[in-house]
Amino acid sequence: MRGLRLAALLGVLAIPASARAQVRITMAAWKEPVLLDTMRQDHVVHARADSVYLAVMRAFDDLGIPVGRTDAKGGIIGSERFERQRVLAGSPMAKSFDCGEGPSGAVANLFRLEVAVVAWVAPSDGGTKLGLATVASGRDVSGVFRNPKECASTGGLELKILDRVKRLTGG
């Protein structure tokens, strides 16, 4: 039941932890839901899974990423779809997302982005496997209506989360 509440809160479909948890999210720029676990980058953190889970929660908070309901049993930490403009985690948006280029430069720095961030934490040989995925949808705020833009992750936000988790856990 808790997994269903997480799915409803994130607007995603979560499959039981016994299977590889799939996370789908609907965003304005895509015609179909985005399957975030296909974008997931896995990393090994040399620390216990419970420590990594708590460190991810703290890293999200430190970086200004809101945390939605979590699934500790399934090892999933998901952000709400949240909006940011210009700066995320202390850096210009274009350091985290690529939405293309416009006449004034990187679109990610000019548009308002709707962002989703998901982390998967699971015990692994030699420590803990930490999977991270982010995606965004950009909206022009200049007053002229344009279709939303797909924004791919540059990997910058995921690396900030990973670095923070490793510092917090010593792993």
Number of C-alpha atoms within 10 A of each C-alpha: 6 12 20 15 15 21 21 13 16 22 17 21 17 22 15 13 15 7 9 12 17 15 22 19 18 17 21 16 17 14 8 11 15 16 17 21 19 11 15 17 16 15 13 19 23 17 20 18 19 15 14 28 23 15 20 25 19 18 21 22 13 13 15 12 24 16 19 14 18 20 19 15 12 19 20 23 24 29 20 20 22 14 15 16 17 16 14 20 18 10 12 16 25 22 19 24 28 22 24 14 12 10 6 8 11 18 24 31 22 22 21 21 30 20 21 23 22 21 26 24 27 20 17 15 8 11 16 23 22 25 20 25 23 26 25 28 24 28 22 17 13 10 6 7 9 10 11 18 21 21 24 17 19 16 16 17 22 21 13 16 23 22 14 19 25 19 12 17 17 11 15
